[in-house]
Amino acid sequence: MKTSILILLLCAILGTAGCSGDSKSSAQPCIAVKPKTAPAIGREIPDITLEVLHNEAIKPLRLSAFRGKWLILFFYPADFTFVCPTELRELSENYDKFRKAGAEIISISTDSVYVHRAWKEANEDIRKIPYPMASDRSGALSRLLGVYDEGRGISLRASFVINPQGRIAAIEMHEESIGRSAAELLRKLEAAVAVSKSDGGFCPANWTPGKEMIKPK
């Protein structure tokens, strides 16, 4: 009897289904019912206003302003670090290619826009960045997208390709010591754009513009 009561309590706490208080079935495992949360892919990004440094000016920028076009959200851990400036520089060097593919880029860290400005003044590569550098000082957007390190108060190294409807089409996440490739991120963007424009087509492995897409029969 005590065992059955314990199982019932455990099932109630875990929100499980298929558990029985009958002692004969007490050996049967409880099947946990997971919370019904939307998968990251296809999820609509929150409409948040971020403070950004862009073209030497500090201003608010609302994510919904990009509805109708593709958007790259490029999270990185911190300014004045080692790997991050190499990534931002490479994005800057490929910025025209992203724009040609129909996308804007926003780089995001939990540093303030004033730290962004100081970094720009101190680093020649960062000074040349043409896209908005956003501050997620509170970590609100990073938390909502699941890329926030609570213990350190920084964003993880993560990239999101957002479609014109404001939904996530692709995600890339690395541990802090591994830098990303602008070329690969661009390829993912171009593949997502191609699929959106096709009539039910699919992009095979390592697809690049100009290659044949898969057309299901």
C-alpha angles and dihedrals in degrees: 000000000000090000092052092050090049091052092049091051091048091050091050092051094047094041091237131172132210095035121137131200091211109115091223091061096039090104091060112103119246114241109223117224108220120220112269100246126156115253115251093244108078093015116134112241117237118262099242130161114226130189109240140186109222129160089353091302128111113219144144118267124192118208092220087066086078097057109127094037138066119266136195116207105197112191120191133174105244151332120256092035134121111249098029097068091052090054095046091047092052091049089051091052090052097038094109090054091054090048091049088054088055101257139120123211128221118184113207136194135152091252116110121254087250090060088048089053093048090049091051091051092049101042123057093204093051091046089066096055109127099188128078116277107210131202119221090181095161093045089233097134093039090054094047091052094044097244102111125115102213094190095056101027094233138115120255122240099271139145128202127194107207121196125221090266090061094252129131112257099170139008132198124186130179135178112257096262095056118081122212131237119241089201092057092045089050090050090053091050092049091048092050091049092048092051091049091053097043127089097246095318126153131213114232124215115307092002116177130180112287095032121112118265125220114259112195113226 
